[in-house]
């Protein structure tokens, strides 16, 4: 039986760790983008509601 090539020994663990780190960073980036989009959406809604309330007050006076 042949012994494994020393250059190829221990290849799976570093590859698995690198892949895991890459997936973690990707998911964190996506979560950050989603939270940012949600915050912008809420700000836009608040701005619209504020404008609507202001316009309604001006119409009644």
MMTF fields as JSON, N, C-alpha, C and O atoms, coordinates in Angstrom:
{
  "mmtfVersion": "1.0.0",
  "mmtfProducer": "UNKNOWN",
  "numBonds": 243,
  "numAtoms": 244,
  "numGroups": 61,
  "numChains": 1,
  "numModels": 1,
  "chainsPerModel": [1],
  "groupsPerChain": [61],
  "chainIdList": ["A"],
  "bondAtomList": [4, 2, 8, 6, 12, 10, 16, 14, 20, 18, 24, 22, 28, 26, 32, 30, 36, 34, 40, 38, 44, 42, 48, 46, 52, 50, 56, 54, 60, 58, 64, 62, 68, 66, 72, 70, 76, 74, 80, 78, 84, 82, 88, 86, 92, 90, 96, 94, 100, 98, 104, 102, 108, 106, 112, 110, 116, 114, 120, 118, 124, 122, 128, 126, 132, 130, 136, 134, 140, 138, 144, 142, 148, 146, 152, 150, 156, 154, 160, 158, 164, 162, 168, 166, 172, 170, 176, 174, 180, 178, 184, 182, 188, 186, 192, 190, 196, 194, 200, 198, 204, 202, 208, 206, 212, 210, 216, 214, 220, 218, 224, 222, 228, 226, 232, 230, 236, 234, 240, 238],
  "bondOrderList": [1, 1, 1, 1, 1, 1, 1, 1, 1, 1, 1, 1, 1, 1, 1, 1, 1, 1, 1, 1, 1, 1, 1, 1, 1, 1, 1, 1, 1, 1, 1, 1, 1, 1, 1, 1, 1, 1, 1, 1, 1, 1, 1, 1, 1, 1, 1, 1, 1, 1, 1, 1, 1, 1, 1, 1, 1, 1, 1, 1],
  "groupList": [{"groupName": "UNK", "atomNameList": ["N", "CA", "C", "O"], "elementList": ["N", "C", "C", "O"], "formalChargeList": [0, 0, 0, 0], "bondAtomList": [1, 0, 2, 1, 3, 2], "bondOrderList": [1, 1, 2], "singleLetterCode": "X", "chemCompType": "L-PEPTIDE LINKING"}],
  "groupTypeList": [0, 0, 0, 0, 0, 0, 0, 0, 0, 0, 0, 0, 0, 0, 0, 0, 0, 0, 0, 0, 0, 0, 0, 0, 0, 0, 0, 0, 0, 0, 0, 0, 0, 0, 0, 0, 0, 0, 0, 0, 0, 0, 0, 0, 0, 0, 0, 0, 0, 0, 0, 0, 0, 0, 0, 0, 0, 0, 0, 0, 0],
  "groupIdList": [1, 2, 3, 4, 5, 6, 7, 8, 9, 10, 11, 12, 13, 14, 15, 16, 17, 18, 19, 20, 21, 22, 23, 24, 25, 26, 27, 28, 29, 30, 31, 32, 33, 34, 35, 36, 37, 38, 39, 40, 41, 42, 43, 44, 45, 46, 47, 48, 49, 50, 51, 52, 53, 54, 55, 56, 57, 58, 59, 60, 61],
  "secStructList": [7, 7, 7, 7, 7, 6, 6, 6, 6, 6, 2, 2, 2, 2, 2, 2, 2, 2, 2, 2, 2, 2, 2, 2, 2, 2, 2, 2, 2, 2, 2, 2, 2, 2, 2, 2, 2, 2, 2, 2, 2, 2, 2, 2, 2, 2, 2, 2, 2, 2, 2, 2, 2, 2, 2, 2, 2, 2, 2, 2, 7],
  "xCoordList": [0.838, 0.0, 0.889, 1.881, 0.522, 1.316, 0.941, -0.22, 1.916, 1.63, 1.19, 1.632, 0.331, -0.142, 0.999, 1.971, 0.845, 1.827, 1.847, 0.789, 3.003, 3.055, 2.52, 2.021, 2.616, 2.103, 0.577, -0.012, -0.064, -1.524, -2.124, -3.34, -1.307, -1.804, -2.34, -1.73, -3.463, -4.038, -4.683, -4.689, -5.224, -5.82, -7.282, -7.76, -7.993, -9.439, -9.794, -10.717, -9.093, -9.437, -9.253, -10.17, -8.118, -8.0, -9.043, -9.556, -9.348, -10.369, -11.736, -12.479, -12.064, -13.35, -13.428, -14.467, -12.347, -12.34, -12.457, -13.173, -11.759, -11.836, -13.24, -13.771, -13.833, -15.19, -16.187, -17.081, -16.044, -16.94, -16.818, -17.823, -15.594, -15.385, -15.983, -16.581, -15.827, -16.385, -17.913, -18.529, -18.514, -19.973, -20.467, -21.5, -19.744, -20.127, -20.069, -20.989, -18.988, -18.877, -19.955, -20.499, -20.258, -21.306, -22.658, -23.405, -22.974, -24.274, -24.358, -25.416, -23.253, -23.259, -23.433, -24.117, -22.828, -22.988, -24.432, -24.984, -25.034, -26.434, -27.352, -28.303, -27.075, -27.895, -27.758, -28.745, -26.55, -26.325, -27.078, -27.69, -27.036, -27.771, -29.273, -29.958, -29.788, -31.219, -31.629, -32.664, -30.829, -31.15, -31.08, -31.892, -30.114, -29.992, -31.2, -31.745, -31.609, -32.782, -34.035, -34.877, -34.159, -35.32, -35.334, -36.383, -34.159, -34.073, -34.441, -35.17, -33.944, -34.272, -35.759, -36.359, -36.351, -37.776, -38.593, -39.557, -38.203, -38.917, -38.767, -39.719, -37.576, -37.37, -38.217, -38.791, -38.297, -39.107, -40.583, -41.3, -41.035, -42.427, -42.72, -43.754, -41.816, -42.01, -42.045, -42.831, -41.203, -41.187, -42.507, -43.063, -43.006, -44.283, -45.432, -46.286, -45.447, -46.518, -46.449, -47.48, -45.24, -45.083, -45.572, -46.219, -45.27, -45.737, -47.255, -47.898, -47.827, -49.281, -49.967, -50.984, -49.413, -50.003, -49.903, -50.835, -48.78, -48.596, -49.573, -50.171, -49.739, -50.669, -52.106, -52.896, -52.454, -53.814, -54.094, -55.204, -53.108, -53.301, -53.476, -54.264, -52.749, -52.863, -54.206, -54.722, -54.765, -56.057, -57.198, -58.169, -57.086, -58.184, -58.161, -59.161, -57.046, -56.989, -57.253, -57.243],
  "yCoordList": [-1.181, 0.0, 1.252, 1.323, 2.211, 3.433, 4.408, 4.506, 5.103, 6.139, 7.405, 7.656, 8.198, 9.415, 10.4, 10.47, 11.136, 12.155, 13.226, 13.755, 13.56, 14.555, 15.925, 16.674, 16.256, 17.554, 17.597, 18.667, 16.438, 16.388, 16.055, 16.132, 15.694, 15.322, 16.568, 17.635, 16.426, 17.551, 18.586, 19.771, 18.169, 19.102, 19.395, 20.506, 18.402, 18.539, 19.54, 20.335, 19.522, 20.423, 21.894, 22.682, 22.301, 23.711, 24.125, 25.244, 23.219, 23.525, 23.7, 24.62, 22.823, 22.922, 24.201, 24.861, 24.553, 25.782, 27.026, 27.967, 27.027, 28.165, 28.307, 29.414, 27.189, 27.209, 27.686, 28.474, 27.219, 27.643, 29.14, 29.83, 29.636, 31.064, 31.89, 32.938, 31.427, 32.134, 32.162, 33.192, 31.045, 30.999, 31.896, 32.551, 31.929, 32.785, 34.256, 35.02, 34.65, 36.041, 36.402, 37.505, 35.483, 35.735, 35.92, 36.834, 35.067, 35.177, 36.452, 37.077, 36.84, 38.094, 39.295, 40.256, 39.246, 40.337, 40.438, 41.533, 39.295, 39.301, 39.802, 40.536, 39.413, 39.872, 41.384, 42.073, 41.892, 43.331, 44.084, 45.119, 43.573, 44.211, 44.196, 45.184, 43.087, 42.987, 43.961, 44.617, 44.058, 44.988, 46.434, 47.264, 46.734, 48.093, 48.437, 49.537, 47.505, 47.734, 47.919, 48.763, 47.136, 47.267, 48.637, 49.269, 49.086, 50.391, 51.507, 52.432, 51.424, 52.443, 52.436, 53.49, 51.248, 51.14, 51.787, 52.506, 51.526, 52.138, 53.655, 54.374, 54.141, 55.584, 56.214, 57.285, 55.561, 56.082, 56.094, 57.045, 55.042, 54.989, 56.091, 56.753, 56.288, 57.341, 58.715, 59.576, 58.919, 60.194, 60.416, 61.514, 59.381, 59.492, 59.768, 60.615, 59.056, 59.265, 60.667, 61.293, 61.157, 62.518, 63.551, 64.527, 63.342, 64.273, 64.231, 65.267, 63.03, 62.901, 63.612, 64.279, 63.469, 64.125, 65.64, 66.36, 66.119, 67.559, 68.094, 69.151, 67.378, 67.808, 67.778, 68.658, 66.802, 66.712, 67.881, 68.413, 68.284, 69.423, 70.717, 71.576, 70.864, 72.088, 72.158, 73.251, 71.026, 71.021, 71.419, 72.036, 71.069, 71.351, 72.781, 73.259, 73.477, 74.859, 75.851, 77.057],
  "zCoordList": [0.0, 0.0, 0.0, 0.725, -0.806, -0.922, 0.188, 0.584, 0.667, 1.664, 0.934, -0.187, 1.554, 0.885, 0.636, 1.388, -0.424, -0.785, 0.311, 0.651, 0.87, 1.949, 1.532, 2.372, 0.254, -0.201, -0.179, -0.025, -0.334, -0.375, 0.985, 1.159, 1.926, 3.237, 3.95, 3.887, 4.615, 5.344, 4.447, 4.78, 3.323, 2.363, 2.687, 2.456, 3.223, 3.416, 4.51, 4.332, 5.623, 6.727, 6.355, 6.585, 5.794, 5.399, 4.358, 4.392, 3.442, 2.438, 3.096, 2.753, 4.035, 4.731, 5.56, 5.585, 6.232, 7.036, 6.163, 6.506, 5.049, 4.13, 3.551, 3.457, 3.167, 2.622, 3.669, 3.36, 4.895, 5.974, 6.232, 6.403, 6.261, 6.483, 5.351, 5.594, 4.132, 2.982, 3.037, 2.76, 3.39, 3.511, 4.641, 4.506, 5.743, 6.863, 6.466, 6.758, 5.801, 5.356, 4.343, 4.375, 3.458, 2.463, 3.13, 2.78, 4.082, 4.745, 5.576, 5.649, 6.202, 6.96, 6.037, 6.391, 4.875, 3.912, 3.437, 3.33, 3.155, 2.72, 3.825, 3.557, 5.056, 6.176, 6.351, 6.611, 6.212, 6.323, 5.231, 5.497, 4.01, 2.914, 3.172, 2.906, 3.685, 3.963, 5.062, 4.955, 6.112, 7.197, 6.723, 7.131, 5.866, 5.341, 4.466, 4.559, 3.63, 2.778, 3.625, 3.317, 4.682, 5.574, 6.252, 6.372, 6.692, 7.337, 6.357, 6.716, 5.132, 4.13, 3.805, 3.598, 3.76, 3.482, 4.596, 4.333, 5.829, 6.966, 6.966, 7.268, 6.631, 6.576, 5.477, 5.671, 4.335, 3.235, 3.616, 3.305, 4.288, 4.723, 5.733, 5.65, 6.682, 7.682, 7.02, 7.414, 6.025, 5.31, 4.575, 4.613, 3.908, 3.195, 4.158, 3.892, 5.266, 6.243, 6.833, 7.083, 7.054, 7.57, 6.572, 6.952, 5.301, 4.266, 4.137, 3.969, 4.215, 4.112, 5.267, 5.077, 6.458, 7.623, 7.492, 7.848, 6.983, 6.799, 5.757, 5.956, 4.655, 3.616, 4.125, 3.78, 4.924, 5.458, 6.394, 6.4, 7.179, 8.089, 7.312, 7.707, 6.21, 5.417, 4.688, 4.453, 4.334, 3.642, 4.57, 4.133, 5.839, 6.766, 7.265, 7.802, 7.101, 7.6, 6.512, 6.761]
}
